Amino acid sequence: MGFAPKLGYVKTSIDLGEVRMIQHYGGSGNYVAPVILREGTFHVGDDISADLSGFGLQLALTSSYQLTDSLGIGAQMGYTLSFLEDMEVVAGEVTLESNSPALVKPDGGNTQAGIDPEADVSGLFFFMGLEWAF
């Protein structure tokens, strides 16, 4: 039996599709690509993703049992915690904060989308495996 604390870096990316042009049928006609913002330029078809990162901590109890000199069974059980930073939206080469005025609802207006996701990587885990010494 043993105790194994682990500290590491956690990064996750969520696929949000691709940049599309919103059709606007107001007095000024349709919008025209590319979209040029203070943060950078987007092109129709650029991939959009949301990235979250931060530190992770695992606290685990470990156990192993040797069946032979070279073969054993190992197990871990514990809890995982994460400390993630705010989400960033990446479109092509441009990174935007989730509250950027450039992220708008797809209604043809300029209303900020109000993206405010929360992600948590935490919970119990269990692992069991075969150990082979060579």
C-alpha positions as CSV (number, residue, x, y, z in Angstrom):
1,M,0.0,0.0,0.0
2,G,1.2,3.5,-0.6
3,F,0.1,7.1,-1.1
4,A,0.8,8.9,-4.4
5,P,0.1,12.7,-4.7
6,K,0.5,14.0,-8.2
7,L,0.6,17.6,-9.5
8,G,0.4,18.3,-13.2
9,Y,-0.8,20.6,-16.0
10,V,-4.3,20.2,-17.5
11,K,-5.3,21.4,-20.9
12,T,-8.5,20.8,-22.8
13,S,-9.8,22.0,-26.1
14,I,-13.4,22.1,-27.3
15,D,-14.3,22.1,-31.0
16,L,-16.9,24.9,-31.7
17,G,-17.1,24.5,-35.5
18,E,-15.9,27.1,-38.0
19,V,-16.2,30.8,-38.7
20,R,-19.3,31.5,-40.7
21,M,-20.6,34.8,-42.1
22,I,-23.8,36.1,-40.5
23,Q,-26.3,37.3,-43.2
24,H,-27.5,40.8,-42.4
25,Y,-30.4,42.1,-44.4
26,G,-30.5,45.7,-42.9
27,G,-29.9,48.9,-44.7
28,S,-26.2,48.3,-45.3
29,G,-26.7,44.9,-47.1
30,N,-24.7,41.8,-46.4
31,Y,-21.5,41.6,-44.3
32,V,-18.3,41.0,-46.3
33,A,-15.5,38.6,-45.4
34,P,-12.9,38.6,-43.9
35,V,-13.9,39.9,-40.4
36,I,-11.3,42.4,-39.3
37,L,-11.2,43.1,-35.5
38,R,-8.8,44.9,-33.2
39,E,-7.7,41.4,-32.0
40,G,-7.0,40.1,-35.5
41,T,-8.6,38.9,-38.7
42,F,-11.0,35.9,-39.1
43,H,-11.6,34.2,-42.4
44,V,-14.7,32.2,-43.2
45,G,-13.9,28.5,-42.6
46,D,-11.3,29.1,-39.8
47,D,-11.7,26.5,-37.1
48,I,-13.1,27.8,-33.7
49,S,-12.2,26.2,-30.4
50,A,-12.4,26.9,-26.7
51,D,-9.3,26.3,-24.7
52,L,-9.1,25.8,-20.9
53,S,-6.0,25.1,-19.0
54,G,-4.6,25.1,-15.4
55,F,-3.2,22.9,-12.8
56,G,-4.5,19.5,-11.7
57,L,-3.9,17.5,-8.4
58,Q,-4.5,13.8,-7.8
59,L,-4.4,12.2,-4.4
60,A,-4.3,8.4,-4.7
61,L,-3.9,5.2,-2.6
62,T,-1.9,2.7,-4.5
63,S,-1.5,-1.1,-4.0
64,S,0.2,-3.9,-5.9
65,Y,0.5,-7.6,-5.5
66,Q,3.3,-9.7,-7.1
67,L,1.9,-12.9,-8.7
68,T,5.4,-14.0,-9.8
69,D,8.9,-12.4,-9.9
70,S,8.0,-10.6,-13.2
71,L,4.2,-10.3,-13.0
72,G,1.9,-8.4,-10.7
73,I,-1.4,-6.6,-10.3
74,G,-1.5,-2.9,-9.5
75,A,-4.4,-0.6,-8.5
76,Q,-5.0,3.0,-7.6
77,M,-8.0,4.8,-6.2
78,G,-8.2,8.5,-5.4
79,Y,-9.6,11.9,-6.1
80,T,-8.7,14.4,-8.9
81,L,-9.0,18.2,-8.5
82,S,-8.4,20.9,-11.1
83,F,-7.8,24.6,-11.0
84,L,-8.6,25.9,-14.5
85,E,-8.2,29.5,-15.8
86,D,-10.9,31.3,-17.8
87,M,-11.8,30.0,-21.2
88,E,-10.3,31.5,-24.3
89,V,-11.9,31.2,-27.8
90,V,-9.4,30.6,-30.6
91,A,-10.4,31.2,-34.2
92,G,-7.7,30.7,-36.8
93,E,-4.7,32.5,-35.3
94,V,-6.7,34.9,-33.1
95,T,-7.4,34.4,-29.4
96,L,-10.4,36.1,-27.7
97,E,-11.5,36.2,-24.1
98,S,-15.0,34.8,-23.5
99,N,-16.4,38.3,-22.8
100,S,-15.0,39.9,-26.0
101,P,-17.5,42.1,-27.8
102,A,-16.4,40.3,-31.0
103,L,-18.3,37.2,-29.9
104,V,-21.9,37.9,-30.8
105,K,-25.2,36.0,-31.0
106,P,-26.0,34.7,-34.5
107,D,-29.0,36.9,-34.8
108,G,-27.6,39.5,-37.2
109,G,-27.1,42.1,-34.4
110,N,-24.1,43.0,-32.3
111,T,-25.4,41.6,-28.9
112,Q,-22.5,40.0,-27.0
113,A,-23.0,36.2,-26.9
114,G,-22.7,36.0,-23.1
115,I,-20.4,32.9,-23.2
116,D,-19.6,32.1,-19.6
117,P,-18.8,28.4,-19.4
118,E,-17.5,26.7,-16.3
119,A,-15.5,23.5,-16.5
120,D,-14.4,21.3,-13.7
121,V,-12.1,18.2,-14.0
122,S,-12.6,16.6,-10.6
123,G,-14.0,13.4,-9.1
124,L,-13.1,9.9,-8.0
125,F,-11.0,7.6,-10.1
126,F,-10.1,4.0,-10.0
127,F,-7.3,2.2,-12.0
128,M,-6.3,-1.4,-12.2
129,G,-3.6,-2.9,-14.3
130,L,-1.2,-5.7,-15.0
131,E,2.5,-5.0,-14.1
132,W,5.3,-6.7,-15.9
133,A,8.9,-6.4,-14.9
134,F,11.6,-7.0,-17.4
